[in-house]
Amino acid sequence: VATNKNLFDEIQQGRFRKDLFFRLNINSIYLHPLRERQGDISLLTDYFFRLYSLKYKKKLESISLPVRKLLNGYSFPGNVRELMNIINSTIIVESSKEIRKASLPHYFLENASVQKSVGETFNLKTLQEVEKEHIRQTMISLGWNKTKAAKSLGISRVNLIAKIKKYELE
C-alpha cells in the first residue's frame, strides 16, 4: 500500500480510519519523489526497459538519446508508476530496435516539452546548483571563514564543512 498523503493528518481530519491505519502500518518506508531522485530515473528506465521487453517478447536493443534526455528532464508528477507506465506503453507500440521519441505517449511529450520550454525560458537551476553557488559566494564574501559563513547561512559549522566537501568547494 502506498500513499502520498500524511495519514496521521488524515486520521485527525476524520478522513482515514485509525484501525485501518494500524492494520496496514506494519512497516513504513518513506521514499522521496522521483523528481528529487534524478539519478534513479536512468536506473529505473533501464530496469523497466528490460522487464517489459521480456514480457512482450520484443527484441529492442536500446533507448535513443533524445528519449533519455526527455525522461531525465521530466519531473514525473505520477512518480515511479508514471515512468513505469511510459516505458510499458512505449515498448508495446515500438516496432524498431530502439525506443524512439515518436513512440512515447502523447501526454508525456506535451508535458515534457512544456517543462523543457519553461526551463529554457527561465534558465532554471537545480536546488543543489543554487545551494552550491550560494555557499561559494558566502564563503568568498567572508574570506573563507567557516564559522562566520555557517552563522550567516543559518547552519552548523559541521554541516557547512560537509556541504563544502560535497560540492568540492575547497
JOLIN-V349765 format. One record per helix or strand of 2 or more residues. SS is the DSSP state (hx for helix, st for strand). FROM is the first residue (numbers start at 0). TO is the last residue. Records with the same first field share a line. If there is no record, write none. Layout:
BEGIN
SS=FROM-TO + FROM-TO
END
This chain:
BEGIN
hx=6-11 + 17-23 + 33-35 + 37-54 + 64-71 + 78-92 + 100-102 + 105-121 + 126-140 + 145-152 + 156-165
st=61-62 + 97-98
END
